């Protein structure tokens, strides 16, 4: 399995994935400083196979259909910082979000999966995820008590043309069961993409 993490920053997700048996991992970030620090940390821990590159998620330097999974944790949220009205984001924001999603869709293999962990609520995200040019089907889960965040799982090539609601919620157990793991980023491993109903 080949995995791409967008906007890795100083995340330890790649290390967790590596220890879980995934060896072909590429991390990108727009910050040269973040990339350098991440490279040094991974080398010091012996994770020589994990690639860390300085790259822009709006212009991914990869060929088409090369990754099985693309993951982002809050990276897309950055695009919405100055978006104006969340119900009707300004055209520049909408253009950047669509460019990012086109890039993700392009580099995903057929049946590839895009996982987005975000504070963006479904009624704000679905207009982008459900755009007609994408072939993915979207499922999402809500986590948090009081202050919520969302995990979207988009599977390329599984969209049904007669599917009424493309973006549907998947029920998950209470967040209280996973509180400790959320603090350590392990919550992604609670999303079993093999068992989702696509």
C-alpha positions as CSV (number, residue, x, y, z in Angstrom):
1,X,0.0,0.0,0.0
2,X,1.3,3.5,-0.9
3,X,0.2,6.3,1.4
4,X,0.5,10.1,0.9
5,X,0.1,12.4,3.9
6,X,-0.7,16.1,3.0
7,X,0.6,18.8,5.2
8,X,2.5,16.5,7.6
9,X,4.1,19.3,9.7
10,X,5.5,17.6,12.8
11,X,2.9,14.8,12.8
12,X,3.8,11.3,14.0
13,X,1.2,9.7,11.8
14,X,3.8,8.4,9.3
15,X,5.7,6.7,12.1
16,X,2.5,5.0,13.4
17,X,1.6,3.8,9.9
18,X,5.1,2.5,9.5
19,X,5.0,0.5,12.8
20,X,1.6,-0.8,11.6
21,X,3.3,-2.4,8.6
22,X,2.8,0.3,5.9
23,X,6.3,0.9,4.4
24,X,5.6,3.0,1.3
25,X,4.8,6.4,2.9
26,X,5.3,9.8,1.4
27,X,4.8,13.0,3.5
28,X,4.6,16.5,2.0
29,X,4.5,20.0,3.5
30,X,4.8,23.5,2.0
31,X,7.2,24.5,4.8
32,X,10.9,23.8,4.1
33,X,11.6,24.1,7.8
34,X,8.9,21.5,8.7
35,X,10.2,19.1,6.0
36,X,13.8,19.4,7.2
37,X,12.8,18.8,10.9
38,X,10.6,15.9,9.9
39,X,13.4,14.3,7.8
40,X,15.9,14.6,10.7
41,X,13.5,13.2,13.2
42,X,12.6,10.2,11.0
43,X,16.3,9.5,10.2
44,X,17.2,9.7,13.9
45,X,14.6,7.1,14.7
46,X,15.6,4.8,11.8
47,X,12.6,5.4,9.5
48,X,14.8,5.8,6.4
49,X,12.1,4.5,4.0
50,X,9.6,7.3,4.7
51,X,9.9,10.1,2.2
52,X,9.4,13.7,3.2
53,X,9.2,16.3,0.5
54,X,8.6,20.0,0.2
55,X,5.5,20.2,-2.0
56,X,2.3,22.0,-2.5
57,X,-1.0,20.1,-2.2
58,X,-2.4,22.4,-4.9
59,X,0.2,21.1,-7.4
60,X,1.2,17.6,-6.4
61,X,4.5,16.5,-8.0
62,X,3.3,12.9,-8.6
63,X,2.0,11.0,-11.6
64,X,-1.6,9.9,-11.9
65,X,-3.1,7.1,-9.9
66,X,0.0,6.3,-7.8
67,X,-1.3,6.2,-4.2
68,X,-3.7,3.8,-2.5
69,X,-4.5,6.3,0.3
70,X,-4.2,10.0,0.8
71,X,-4.6,11.4,4.3
72,X,-4.9,15.0,5.5
73,X,-5.5,16.1,9.1
74,X,-6.6,19.8,9.2
75,X,-4.6,20.7,6.2
76,X,-7.6,21.5,4.1
77,X,-9.0,23.7,7.0
78,X,-6.1,26.1,6.3
79,X,-7.7,26.9,3.0
80,X,-10.9,28.1,4.7
81,X,-9.2,30.5,7.2
82,X,-10.1,33.6,5.2
83,X,-13.0,32.2,3.3
84,X,-15.7,34.7,4.4
85,X,-19.2,33.3,4.8
86,X,-18.9,29.5,5.4
87,X,-22.2,28.9,3.5
88,X,-20.8,30.7,0.5
89,X,-17.0,30.9,0.6
90,X,-15.3,33.5,-1.5
91,X,-14.3,32.3,-5.1
92,X,-10.6,32.2,-4.3
93,X,-11.2,29.8,-1.4
94,X,-13.6,27.6,-3.4
95,X,-11.1,27.5,-6.3
96,X,-8.2,26.4,-4.0
97,X,-10.3,23.7,-2.3
98,X,-11.4,22.3,-5.7
99,X,-7.8,22.4,-7.0
100,X,-6.7,20.4,-3.9
101,X,-9.5,17.8,-4.4
102,X,-8.7,17.5,-8.1
103,X,-5.1,16.8,-7.2
104,X,-6.0,14.2,-4.6
105,X,-8.5,12.5,-7.0
106,X,-5.8,12.5,-9.7
107,X,-3.1,10.8,-7.7
108,X,-5.4,8.2,-6.1
109,X,-5.5,4.8,-7.8
110,X,-8.9,3.4,-8.8
111,X,-10.7,2.4,-5.6
112,X,-8.2,4.6,-3.7
113,X,-9.3,6.2,-0.5
114,X,-9.0,9.9,0.7
115,X,-9.3,10.4,4.4
116,X,-9.9,13.9,5.6
117,X,-9.9,14.8,9.3
118,X,-11.4,18.3,9.8
119,X,-13.5,20.6,11.8
120,X,-15.5,21.3,8.6
121,X,-19.1,20.3,9.0
122,X,-20.8,18.2,6.3
123,X,-23.1,20.9,5.2
124,X,-20.0,23.0,4.4
125,X,-17.9,20.3,2.9
126,X,-20.4,18.3,0.8
127,X,-20.7,21.0,-1.9
128,X,-17.0,20.3,-2.6
129,X,-16.9,16.5,-2.0
130,X,-20.0,15.9,-4.1
131,X,-18.9,17.8,-7.1
132,X,-19.9,16.0,-10.3
133,X,-16.3,15.7,-11.6
134,X,-15.4,13.4,-8.8
135,X,-16.2,9.7,-8.8
136,X,-15.9,9.1,-5.1
137,X,-18.5,8.1,-2.6
138,X,-18.3,9.9,0.7
139,X,-19.0,8.6,4.2
140,X,-18.3,10.5,7.4
141,X,-18.2,10.1,11.2
142,X,-18.5,12.7,13.9
143,X,-16.2,12.8,17.0
144,X,-16.2,15.0,20.1
145,X,-18.4,16.1,22.8
146,X,-19.4,19.8,22.5
147,X,-16.6,20.6,20.1
148,X,-16.9,18.3,17.1
149,X,-14.6,17.3,14.4
150,X,-15.3,15.0,11.4
151,X,-13.6,12.1,9.6
152,X,-14.5,11.8,5.9
153,X,-13.7,8.7,3.9
154,X,-13.9,9.2,0.2
155,X,-13.5,6.1,-2.0
156,X,-12.6,6.8,-5.6
157,X,-14.7,5.1,-8.3
158,X,-17.5,4.0,-6.0
159,X,-20.0,6.7,-6.6
160,X,-23.4,5.6,-7.8
161,X,-25.1,7.8,-10.4
162,X,-28.5,7.1,-8.8
163,X,-27.3,7.6,-5.2
164,X,-29.5,10.3,-3.7
165,X,-27.4,11.5,-0.9
166,X,-23.7,11.1,-1.8
167,X,-22.4,12.2,1.6
168,X,-23.7,9.9,4.3
169,X,-23.0,9.6,8.0
170,X,-21.6,6.5,9.5
171,X,-22.4,5.9,13.2
172,X,-19.5,5.3,15.5
173,X,-19.2,4.6,19.2
174,X,-18.9,7.4,21.7
175,X,-15.8,9.5,21.6
176,X,-15.2,8.8,25.3
177,X,-14.0,5.3,24.4
178,X,-11.2,6.8,22.4
179,X,-10.2,9.9,24.3
180,X,-6.6,8.8,25.1
181,X,-6.0,7.7,21.6
182,X,-7.3,11.0,20.1
183,X,-4.6,12.8,22.1
184,X,-2.0,10.6,20.4
185,X,-3.4,10.7,16.8
186,X,-4.3,7.0,17.0
187,X,-8.0,7.8,16.2
188,X,-7.3,7.2,12.5
189,X,-6.7,3.6,13.2
190,X,-10.2,3.3,14.6
191,X,-11.6,4.0,11.1
192,X,-11.6,0.6,9.5
193,X,-11.9,1.5,5.8
194,X,-12.3,-2.2,4.9
195,X,-15.6,-2.4,6.8
196,X,-17.2,0.8,5.4
197,X,-20.3,0.3,3.3
198,X,-19.4,1.7,-0.2
